Amino acid sequence: MDLAAKLALYGDSGKPGTRHSSDLPQNARKSNSGEVPSPNAGVVAAALTEPAAVASAGKSLSFDAISLEPLGGGLYFREIDFRYLTLGGASLKELMGQPMQYLDDLLPSAVRPSQAPGMVHRDEVLFLDTETTGLSRGPGNFPFLYGLAWFKGNSLIFQQYFLDGPGAEEVFHTRLSQLLAGFGAICTYNGKSFDIPVIRNRFVLLGERFRAPPIHLDLYHFWKSMFGGYARKSKSGPAFASAQSPAGVMRNGRTSEGKGKASFRQLDMEREVLGFERQNDLPGSEVPQVYFDYRKYSRKERMARVLQHNELDLLGLALLFLRAVAVVDERRNQEDLFRSAIARMFWRHGKEEEAERILEELNRSGNYEQSLLYSDRRLLALILKKKGQYDSAFQIHCRLFEKYHCMHSCLEVARFQERKKKDSGAALKTVESGLAFLEFRGADTQSRVYRDLQKRRQRLLTLEKRKSHEHNTAN
């Protein structure tokens, strides 16, 4: 079936079908509070308070035990106030008790040039996740279900909007735009690559402009930057924070396939970071087909699982956000491996002062896994050299060359000896020592590092001969 036929199909109306139950964890589900959430009074309140529209829109829509209120035009809505949410070993109450002064550290400095430190608060963050009719980012991919959530007091307010066909988009887009205007930041999981482009394309398709909050925190990139570097160096898999332990306690984990390759899907992070394993959850890849069956054949039996899947995505996203805040906030108390990952995250985000401070502390302690310690010292030397602290960087490179036979450090030491100390003889000895080690190890003579050392050796030999000739001539 081509795209035009599918879009025409989604415009047809569906009829009620049979029932099938699939419940969320009991400790996660709470009844509606009946309150009107208002993270920012005014614009957001106006977007969420439409009693007349609800009253006149028609009958509610039910999928098993889930009931959605009509908002008109094929748009349906439900809301839950989660006050005592617990997923695995992660408790909303406990995580909400974490200090928030380091929330800005989750954000790359380049994305908030006008923001002063401490200006982004967790109550300004809107969590968003969509379920769509396909897995591409093109305009033909229709987001039929939106999950939104934010913190209010000690609660997590969750709202879900179901679009019973593309005809509901115009109504929902107005509502979504009003809601987004009340927040200073948006948080997703891989939303930079999928959800936001899809939403923007749908707005463009209707001749509208999508205006997202100025700051977008994608937790996929946060957790990958935290653990990706270590996963590449560790044979036992990535290291993660255990939800049953205080933030910063490490434990090794593998993907569900058991191949040892790091995986950073939200499901994996929920399991490894929160200690939460979803039960009877509908795989995301099956969501488009379930919605297709509902629209084409009026099959409702699995639609409740789609809504529950989206709900779990939002709950897990919010707790992963709070866990990320806790990890960064407690960075002074982390074990060395975890602090190493935090330093690398700061460095990637352009916060070199923070990264340098942590790496300096790690360099002084030097009592953790050697391959990671070596990598951290190389990064510290890079930061110091960039700041013009050549002597300090030189000392670190000397240590790396002597202890680990690091050829990158060998070249850096030789450069410093030649250019800063003006001692070409010492630089030549360093280069020849590096070449001797490579030849002893049977290194590839065509490798870049070997050729770089050879070229430097030839140039230094020429320089030394010239100096010797000038010295003899002078005498």
PLY file of the C-alpha trace (Angstrom):
ply
format ascii 1.0
element vertex 475
property float x
property float y
property float z
element edge 474
property int vertex1
property int vertex2
end_header
0.00 0.00 0.00
1.45 3.38 -0.98
1.68 6.44 1.25
-1.38 8.18 -0.23
-3.55 5.12 0.37
-2.34 4.85 3.95
-3.04 8.52 4.65
-6.51 8.12 3.18
-6.99 5.08 5.37
-6.04 7.00 8.51
-8.72 9.52 7.67
-11.46 6.87 7.89
-13.33 6.50 11.14
-12.94 3.45 13.30
-15.54 1.58 15.33
-15.28 0.03 18.79
-14.02 -3.51 18.96
-13.17 -6.19 21.50
-11.27 -5.82 24.79
-7.98 -7.07 26.09
-6.28 -6.12 29.38
-2.62 -5.38 29.99
-1.81 -3.46 33.15
1.05 -1.25 34.20
2.86 -1.95 37.49
0.43 -1.27 40.31
2.91 0.91 42.17
3.16 3.19 39.15
-0.51 3.83 38.36
-2.47 6.47 40.25
-5.92 7.90 39.62
-6.57 11.31 38.16
-6.12 14.09 40.65
-8.72 16.27 38.97
-6.41 19.29 39.30
-5.65 21.63 36.43
-1.85 21.50 36.03
-0.23 24.86 35.57
3.57 24.91 35.42
3.35 28.53 34.22
0.17 30.38 34.98
-1.45 32.10 32.02
-0.58 30.60 28.65
-0.39 27.00 29.85
-3.48 27.30 32.02
-5.44 28.58 29.05
-4.31 25.64 26.96
-5.38 23.08 29.53
-8.70 24.53 30.70
-11.39 23.93 28.10
-14.46 22.54 29.92
-16.88 23.72 27.24
-14.97 21.93 24.50
-14.84 18.71 26.51
-18.53 18.86 27.34
-19.63 19.37 23.75
-17.13 17.16 21.98
-19.08 13.91 22.30
-18.59 10.55 23.94
-15.43 9.37 25.63
-13.21 6.75 23.99
-12.18 3.62 25.89
-9.45 1.06 25.32
-9.92 -1.62 27.96
-9.72 0.18 31.33
-8.24 3.34 29.82
-10.78 6.10 29.20
-10.05 9.18 27.09
-12.13 12.36 27.20
-13.14 13.98 23.89
-11.83 17.42 22.99
-13.48 17.62 19.58
-12.30 16.99 16.04
-11.18 13.43 16.81
-8.83 14.49 19.63
-9.00 12.61 22.95
-7.26 13.28 26.22
-6.48 11.80 29.64
-4.46 12.98 32.63
-2.85 11.27 35.64
-1.25 12.86 38.68
1.61 10.58 39.82
2.44 11.39 43.42
4.10 8.17 44.60
5.69 6.82 41.45
8.21 4.00 41.79
9.86 2.13 38.91
12.21 -0.63 40.01
14.56 0.86 42.57
13.86 4.48 41.58
11.39 6.48 43.62
9.97 9.80 42.48
9.82 11.02 46.08
13.48 10.23 46.77
14.76 11.62 43.47
12.71 14.81 43.84
14.57 15.39 47.09
17.87 15.82 45.24
19.33 19.36 45.19
18.89 21.00 41.81
21.72 23.54 41.69
23.61 21.60 39.00
20.73 21.15 36.56
22.48 23.40 34.02
25.41 20.98 33.94
23.24 18.59 31.92
23.14 21.11 29.10
25.87 21.91 26.56
27.01 25.48 27.19
26.48 26.40 23.53
22.72 25.84 23.71
22.08 28.38 26.44
24.18 31.47 25.65
21.64 33.80 27.26
21.05 31.64 30.31
22.76 32.40 33.60
23.85 29.42 35.77
21.00 27.99 37.76
18.30 29.54 35.56
16.94 26.21 34.28
14.75 24.55 36.90
13.22 21.11 36.69
9.69 22.58 36.81
10.45 24.33 33.52
11.10 21.03 31.73
8.43 19.44 29.55
8.87 15.71 28.84
7.62 14.55 25.46
7.28 11.27 23.59
5.25 10.26 20.55
3.89 7.10 18.96
3.74 7.23 15.18
2.50 5.31 12.16
6.01 4.61 10.95
9.70 4.64 11.85
10.86 7.30 9.38
11.10 11.06 9.92
9.31 12.05 6.73
6.11 14.12 6.64
4.08 10.99 5.85
4.80 9.66 9.33
1.75 10.59 11.42
2.13 10.96 15.24
-1.21 9.67 16.51
-0.33 9.62 20.23
1.47 12.27 22.29
2.63 11.77 25.84
3.52 14.90 27.83
4.62 15.25 31.45
6.09 17.79 33.84
6.77 18.25 37.53
4.37 20.17 39.72
5.29 20.35 43.38
6.15 16.80 44.39
4.07 15.21 41.64
4.55 14.25 38.03
1.67 15.41 35.87
1.11 13.10 32.89
-1.11 13.95 29.94
-1.84 11.86 26.88
-3.42 13.02 23.63
-4.83 10.49 21.16
-5.44 11.67 17.59
-8.11 9.50 16.00
-6.90 10.32 12.50
-5.00 13.22 10.87
-8.10 15.39 11.09
-7.36 15.92 14.79
-3.95 17.48 14.13
-5.11 21.05 13.63
-6.91 21.08 16.99
-4.02 19.42 18.75
-1.31 21.62 17.22
-2.97 24.71 18.66
-3.11 23.07 22.06
0.48 21.81 21.87
1.83 25.22 20.81
0.12 26.91 23.75
1.47 24.29 26.12
5.05 24.49 24.81
5.05 28.26 25.27
4.88 27.80 29.04
8.12 25.83 29.36
11.77 26.80 29.08
13.13 23.38 28.13
12.03 20.13 26.54
13.31 16.65 27.43
13.10 13.60 25.17
14.85 10.30 24.58
16.38 10.40 21.10
13.86 13.11 20.30
16.43 15.26 18.51
16.73 12.58 15.86
13.12 11.40 15.70
10.23 12.96 17.64
11.00 16.63 17.07
11.75 16.29 13.31
8.52 14.30 12.86
6.46 16.89 14.76
8.07 19.76 12.85
7.32 18.07 9.53
3.65 17.63 10.47
3.41 21.31 11.38
4.96 22.27 8.04
2.52 19.95 6.24
-0.35 21.98 7.70
1.32 25.30 6.90
2.17 25.96 10.54
5.38 26.77 12.36
6.58 24.57 15.20
8.09 26.61 18.04
9.86 24.40 20.57
11.36 25.66 23.85
14.88 27.11 23.42
16.57 24.25 25.26
16.31 20.58 24.29
17.82 17.96 26.57
18.04 14.59 24.83
18.75 11.97 27.50
19.90 9.47 24.90
22.97 11.60 24.28
23.48 12.26 27.99
23.57 8.59 29.02
25.56 7.58 25.96
28.18 10.26 26.69
28.27 9.12 30.33
28.90 5.46 29.61
29.87 5.18 25.95
33.56 5.91 26.50
33.88 3.36 29.25
31.97 0.74 27.27
34.52 0.92 24.47
37.37 0.30 26.89
35.82 -2.35 29.11
35.65 -5.98 28.03
32.90 -6.66 30.56
30.41 -4.19 29.08
29.27 -0.71 30.04
29.23 0.50 33.62
25.98 1.86 34.98
24.67 3.36 38.16
22.63 0.89 40.13
19.18 2.06 41.14
19.45 -0.02 44.32
22.58 1.84 45.38
23.39 5.52 45.90
24.12 7.44 42.73
27.62 6.73 41.59
27.92 3.07 42.62
28.95 1.15 39.53
27.95 -2.20 38.18
28.69 -3.88 34.88
25.91 -4.60 32.44
25.40 -6.08 29.00
22.72 -5.79 26.41
19.78 -8.13 26.54
21.34 -10.07 23.68
24.35 -10.82 25.89
26.91 -9.90 23.23
28.66 -7.35 25.39
28.02 -4.47 22.98
26.73 -1.35 24.68
23.10 -0.48 24.02
21.55 2.82 25.02
17.85 2.36 24.27
15.52 3.79 26.89
14.57 0.25 27.90
18.23 -0.54 28.58
18.72 2.63 30.60
15.60 1.93 32.65
16.92 -1.52 33.44
20.50 -0.49 34.19
19.99 2.95 35.76
16.59 2.60 37.42
16.59 -1.15 38.02
13.22 -1.37 36.25
12.32 -4.18 33.85
9.14 -3.67 31.85
6.67 -6.56 31.92
4.37 -7.37 28.99
5.32 -4.12 27.28
4.38 -3.73 23.63
7.55 -3.40 21.51
7.75 0.02 19.89
8.24 -1.56 16.46
4.73 -3.08 16.68
2.96 0.20 17.46
2.36 1.27 13.81
0.72 -2.04 12.94
-1.56 -1.90 16.01
-2.78 1.55 15.03
-3.18 0.45 11.42
-5.35 -2.49 12.53
-7.42 -0.16 14.68
-8.05 2.28 11.82
-8.60 -0.33 9.10
-10.31 -3.18 10.91
-11.60 -1.51 14.12
-9.40 -3.79 16.21
-9.07 -2.20 19.63
-7.74 -5.18 21.55
-4.12 -3.99 21.61
-4.59 -0.22 21.59
-4.55 -0.09 25.39
-1.03 -1.54 25.30
0.05 1.26 22.95
-1.20 3.88 25.41
0.46 2.04 28.30
3.72 1.77 26.35
3.69 5.53 25.79
2.86 6.11 29.45
5.82 4.01 30.56
8.05 5.89 28.14
7.11 9.17 29.84
7.44 7.82 33.39
10.81 6.26 32.62
11.96 9.44 30.87
11.10 11.61 33.88
12.90 9.33 36.33
15.93 8.99 34.05
16.06 12.79 34.00
16.00 12.98 37.79
18.64 10.25 38.00
20.83 12.21 35.57
20.44 15.28 37.78
21.37 13.21 40.83
24.44 11.79 39.10
25.79 15.19 38.16
24.75 16.81 41.43
26.65 14.26 43.49
29.74 14.32 41.31
32.03 15.10 44.23
31.04 11.82 45.87
31.29 9.50 42.88
33.63 6.58 42.58
36.53 7.28 40.27
35.10 5.44 37.26
31.86 7.33 37.42
33.60 10.66 37.95
35.73 9.92 34.90
32.57 9.59 32.79
31.21 12.84 34.24
34.46 14.65 33.37
34.16 13.47 29.77
30.57 14.61 29.60
31.61 18.09 30.80
34.40 18.18 28.23
32.03 17.27 25.38
29.70 20.01 26.55
32.46 22.62 26.41
32.86 22.89 30.20
36.60 22.42 30.35
37.06 23.97 33.80
34.75 21.40 35.37
36.36 18.57 33.40
39.87 19.72 34.34
39.04 19.89 38.05
37.72 16.33 38.14
40.54 14.97 35.97
43.16 16.65 38.19
41.67 14.90 41.22
41.63 11.58 39.39
45.21 12.07 38.24
46.33 12.61 41.82
44.49 9.51 43.10
45.40 7.24 40.18
43.89 4.17 41.87
41.34 2.96 39.32
41.24 0.89 36.14
44.49 1.53 34.29
43.25 1.78 30.72
40.72 4.42 31.74
43.28 6.24 33.91
45.57 6.41 30.88
42.77 7.85 28.73
41.83 10.39 31.42
45.42 11.60 31.71
45.63 12.06 27.96
42.46 14.14 28.06
43.79 16.19 30.98
47.04 16.87 29.08
45.01 17.97 26.06
42.99 20.42 28.17
46.13 21.80 29.86
47.92 22.27 26.55
44.89 24.04 25.09
44.94 26.42 28.08
48.64 27.14 27.53
49.83 25.22 30.60
52.56 23.50 28.60
54.79 22.51 31.51
51.95 20.67 33.26
50.89 18.97 30.05
54.53 18.02 29.40
54.85 16.34 32.81
51.74 14.23 32.15
52.92 13.21 28.68
56.32 12.21 30.10
54.58 9.96 32.59
52.32 8.44 29.92
55.27 7.73 27.64
57.36 6.18 30.39
54.58 4.09 31.95
52.36 3.19 28.98
54.72 3.70 26.01
52.12 6.05 24.54
53.35 7.12 21.10
51.06 10.14 21.05
52.74 11.29 24.26
56.14 10.47 22.76
55.46 12.96 19.97
54.13 15.56 22.41
57.20 15.24 24.63
59.49 15.61 21.62
57.58 18.67 20.41
57.82 20.32 23.83
61.55 19.57 24.13
62.25 20.99 20.68
59.93 24.01 20.62
59.67 25.10 24.24
62.93 23.90 25.77
64.88 24.43 22.55
66.64 21.12 23.19
66.67 19.25 19.89
69.11 16.69 21.30
66.65 15.62 24.03
63.84 15.58 21.46
65.92 13.30 19.20
66.55 10.88 22.08
62.81 10.77 22.85
61.92 10.05 19.22
64.57 7.33 18.88
63.32 5.75 22.11
59.81 5.66 20.66
60.99 4.16 17.38
63.05 1.54 19.21
60.01 0.47 21.19
57.84 0.22 18.05
60.49 -1.82 16.24
60.90 -4.09 19.27
57.11 -4.69 19.24
57.15 -5.36 15.50
54.93 -2.39 14.70
53.77 -1.69 11.17
56.40 0.53 9.54
53.67 2.02 7.33
51.57 3.14 10.28
51.02 6.84 10.68
52.71 7.12 14.08
55.79 5.25 12.87
56.10 7.47 9.78
55.58 10.61 11.89
58.36 9.55 14.25
60.67 8.72 11.34
60.08 12.11 9.70
60.70 13.89 12.98
63.85 11.84 13.56
65.25 12.77 10.12
64.51 16.44 10.67
66.05 16.43 14.15
69.14 14.61 12.84
69.52 17.28 10.18
69.10 19.98 12.81
71.66 18.39 15.09
74.19 18.05 12.23
73.70 21.70 11.33
74.23 22.72 14.96
77.32 20.57 15.17
78.69 22.05 11.95
78.01 25.60 13.13
79.67 24.83 16.45
82.77 23.41 14.75
82.94 26.35 12.35
82.73 28.80 15.22
85.57 27.06 17.00
0 1
1 2
2 3
3 4
4 5
5 6
6 7
7 8
8 9
9 10
10 11
11 12
12 13
13 14
14 15
15 16
16 17
17 18
18 19
19 20
20 21
21 22
22 23
23 24
24 25
25 26
26 27
27 28
28 29
29 30
30 31
31 32
32 33
33 34
34 35
35 36
36 37
37 38
38 39
39 40
40 41
41 42
42 43
43 44
44 45
45 46
46 47
47 48
48 49
49 50
50 51
51 52
52 53
53 54
54 55
55 56
56 57
57 58
58 59
59 60
60 61
61 62
62 63
63 64
64 65
65 66
66 67
67 68
68 69
69 70
70 71
71 72
72 73
73 74
74 75
75 76
76 77
77 78
78 79
79 80
80 81
81 82
82 83
83 84
84 85
85 86
86 87
87 88
88 89
89 90
90 91
91 92
92 93
93 94
94 95
95 96
96 97
97 98
98 99
99 100
100 101
101 102
102 103
103 104
104 105
105 106
106 107
107 108
108 109
109 110
110 111
111 112
112 113
113 114
114 115
115 116
116 117
117 118
118 119
119 120
120 121
121 122
122 123
123 124
124 125
125 126
126 127
127 128
128 129
129 130
130 131
131 132
132 133
133 134
134 135
135 136
136 137
137 138
138 139
139 140
140 141
141 142
142 143
143 144
144 145
145 146
146 147
147 148
148 149
149 150
150 151
151 152
152 153
153 154
154 155
155 156
156 157
157 158
158 159
159 160
160 161
161 162
162 163
163 164
164 165
165 166
166 167
167 168
168 169
169 170
170 171
171 172
172 173
173 174
174 175
175 176
176 177
177 178
178 179
179 180
180 181
181 182
182 183
183 184
184 185
185 186
186 187
187 188
188 189
189 190
190 191
191 192
192 193
193 194
194 195
195 196
196 197
197 198
198 199
199 200
200 201
201 202
202 203
203 204
204 205
205 206
206 207
207 208
208 209
209 210
210 211
211 212
212 213
213 214
214 215
215 216
216 217
217 218
218 219
219 220
220 221
221 222
222 223
223 224
224 225
225 226
226 227
227 228
228 229
229 230
230 231
231 232
232 233
233 234
234 235
235 236
236 237
237 238
238 239
239 240
240 241
241 242
242 243
243 244
244 245
245 246
246 247
247 248
248 249
249 250
250 251
251 252
252 253
253 254
254 255
255 256
256 257
257 258
258 259
259 260
260 261
261 262
262 263
263 264
264 265
265 266
266 267
267 268
268 269
269 270
270 271
271 272
272 273
273 274
274 275
275 276
276 277
277 278
278 279
279 280
280 281
281 282
282 283
283 284
284 285
285 286
286 287
287 288
288 289
289 290
290 291
291 292
292 293
293 294
294 295
295 296
296 297
297 298
298 299
299 300
300 301
301 302
302 303
303 304
304 305
305 306
306 307
307 308
308 309
309 310
310 311
311 312
312 313
313 314
314 315
315 316
316 317
317 318
318 319
319 320
320 321
321 322
322 323
323 324
324 325
325 326
326 327
327 328
328 329
329 330
330 331
331 332
332 333
333 334
334 335
335 336
336 337
337 338
338 339
339 340
340 341
341 342
342 343
343 344
344 345
345 346
346 347
347 348
348 349
349 350
350 351
351 352
352 353
353 354
354 355
355 356
356 357
357 358
358 359
359 360
360 361
361 362
362 363
363 364
364 365
365 366
366 367
367 368
368 369
369 370
370 371
371 372
372 373
373 374
374 375
375 376
376 377
377 378
378 379
379 380
380 381
381 382
382 383
383 384
384 385
385 386
386 387
387 388
388 389
389 390
390 391
391 392
392 393
393 394
394 395
395 396
396 397
397 398
398 399
399 400
400 401
401 402
402 403
403 404
404 405
405 406
406 407
407 408
408 409
409 410
410 411
411 412
412 413
413 414
414 415
415 416
416 417
417 418
418 419
419 420
420 421
421 422
422 423
423 424
424 425
425 426
426 427
427 428
428 429
429 430
430 431
431 432
432 433
433 434
434 435
435 436
436 437
437 438
438 439
439 440
440 441
441 442
442 443
443 444
444 445
445 446
446 447
447 448
448 449
449 450
450 451
451 452
452 453
453 454
454 455
455 456
456 457
457 458
458 459
459 460
460 461
461 462
462 463
463 464
464 465
465 466
466 467
467 468
468 469
469 470
470 471
471 472
472 473
473 474
